[in-house]
Amino acid sequence: MVQVDYVNLFTDIWSQSCAGSILNSRYILSAAHCFVGGYYNPNLRRIRVGSSYRNTGGVIVYVEDAYNHPSYGLRGYDADITVVKLRSALTYTPAVQRTTIVSQGSVIPDNFPVVHAGWGRTTNNGLPSDVLLDVTLFTVNKKVCADRYAAIPDSPPVTENMICAGILDIGGRDVCHGDSGGPMYFGNITIGVISWGTECGNGTFPGVSTNVASYSDWISATAV
């Protein structure tokens, strides 16, 4: 796992704002919405690898470019996935390891235990975590998830290229602001990229991740 840092244009201070996973020594997998915006350019993002502590330790590597999926932006958060090219190659260590992505077209069953990790907020209106945390959640039936979000006025749609996960109708555990771009994984296999949701830990509305299996071939073709 890596931290994706943004620089504040007014203070010139860098801080962790998203996360990602290592595909190989030159490429990172993250969320497209972490690499867009009116003021975005690659010089305003950097990657911290090899540290479980937010904003400290590890090694800093700068971004050469980010290749957002060409479908991103056409349908809400559909295709919220990016392959980020680094200016210099990473050196693998026990703390810097690549992930394996799920195969194209793989189907993740409902109520399947998955793990999310990140440095995001620990409560809906709280502060980011100073140390890397993880949480085990369970995949939620896509129609159930889509129907619930459809009841929210102006909510983005839950598409066939997404995976929902949470503790349905109970809540309390979730991903939150600052976790975007980080992995949903099972073992060392990345099956999702944290994307969006509403009210962290809300039992009615699970968190939504991009389904990597919809984009595995594109990822492999891009990260070369």
N, C-alpha and C positions, 0 to 999 in steps of 0.2 A: 504493500500500500504506500501511496505517496500523498503528500499535501500539495494542493494547488494554491499558491499565494497570489493575491492581488496587491498592487501598489495603490495607495491613496494619492491621487494626483495633487491634493492640496497640502498634505503633510509629508509626502515622500516616504511614508512608512509602509512596509510590507506586512501582510498578515494572512494567515490561512483562511480561505473562504470556501474551497471545494476540496475534493479528493480525487484519487484515481488509482489505477492498477497498472503494473508494469507488464507490457506485452513482450518487449524485448529490450535490448540495451539502448535503443534509440527512440522507442515509441511508448506512449502512455495511453491508456483507455480512460475516458472520462465522459462527462455529460456535455452536450453541445451548449446548453444554456450557460455554462461556466465560461464559454469562449465566444460570446457575442456581446453586443451592446453598443450604444452610441459612441462611447469613448474607447471601445476595445481595439487593441492591436497586440500582436504577440509579445511586444516588449513590456507589456503591462502584466504579464503572467510569468511566474517561475515555479519550479517544482522542487520540493524538499523531500529527499529520499533518505531512508535509513534511520529515521527517528520516530519514536512513538510519542514524543512530546511536541505539543503544538508550538510552532514558531521558534523552536530552538533545537540545536543538535543536527546531526546528519550532514548531508551534503546538498548544496544548492546547485541546480542545473537550470539553465534558461531555455525558454521556448523558442524554437525556430519557426514553427507554424502549427496551426490546428486545422484539421480536415473534418469539419462538421459534415454529418451525413447530408447528402443533397436534398433529401426529403424534409429535413428539419425546418419547422416554421410554417409548413403547409396545413397542418392539422393539430393545433394546440401543441402538446409536448410529444407528439408522435416523432419517432426517429431522434429522440434527444440523446444523441451519442456522438462522440468525437474521437478521432485518433490524433494524438498530439506528438509532433516530431520535436525532439530535443536538439539543442545546438551541439551537444557533446554526448558521447556514449557513457552510459552508466557502468560502474564496476560492480559486479555481483559480490555480495558478502552474505553472511548469515542473516543480516537485517535488510538486505536488498535482493529480492527474489522475484522472478517473473511469475505471472499467473498462467493458467491454462483456461482458454475460453471453451464454452460448451459448443458442440457441433451444430451446424446450420440445421434448422428444422426440428431440433430436439424439443420434446414436449415435457414440461414440468408439471407433475400432477398437483391437484388441489391438496391442501392441508399437508404440504411437504415442508419439513423443517429447513429453514435457510438462515444464514447468518449475514447480518449487516455490520459494517465497521466504519468508524469515523470519529472526527473531533467536533461534531456539531453540538448544538445546544442540548442540554440534558432535560430541560423543560421547555414548554412552548414559548415562554417569554424570558427564558433564562439565559445564562452565559454559555459560550462554547466550553467544551471539556479541555483541560490542559493536557490530558493524556488520552491516547487512543483507546476507545471503548468498542465493545461489540455486543450485539444482542441477537438472540435467536427468536425468530418469528416464524409464522406459518403462511404458506401461500393461500390465497383466497380465490375461490371460483371467479373467473373473469366476468361472467354475466352478473353475478351478485355485486361485484365491485363496480362494474359499469353502471348498473341500475341505481346504485346508491349515489354515485357522483352525478348521474343525470338528473337527480332530484335537486341538485344545487343550481340555482340560476347562474348562467354564464360559466359553469365549470367546464374546463377542457374535457374532451371525451377520453374515456379509457378505451384504447384501441387494441386490436389483435396483436400489436407489437409491444405490449406492456405486460408486466407481472405485478399483481397486488400482493402485499404481505402485511400481516399484523397479528394481533390477538383479537379476532373478530368478536364484536359485541362485548368485549371486556376492555381492551385498550391498555394503556399504562406503559407499554413498551413500544418503541417506534424509532425510526430515524427522524431527524429534525433539521432545521436550518443550519447550514454548514456541512452537512453530510453529502450534499449533491456530488455526483460523479464517482462516489465510492462504490465498492462492490456489494452485490448480493451474491453470496457464494455458498457452495456445498463442498466440503473438503477443500481442495485447492482449485476447484473449477469455478470460474466466474460465470454466473448465469444471468445476472442483471446488473444494471447501472442505476444507482439511486437518482430519481428524477424529480418527483413532485408529490403533493398531497395537500391536506388541509388539517390544521390543528394537530400538531404532533401528539401521538398517543391517544387519539380519538378512536374509541372502539367501533364507531359506526363507519368511519372512513379510513380504510387501510392506506398505508403508504404505497406509492406507485413507482416502479422501476422500469426502465427500458429492458425489454426481453432480448438478451444478447443473441439468442438462437435465431432471431429474425435478421441478424446482421453479421453473423460469424464470417461468412464468405467475404463480405465487403471489408470487414476488419482485417482479415488475413491479407487481402489484396492491397490494402492501403498501408499497412504497417511494414513496408519493405523498402 
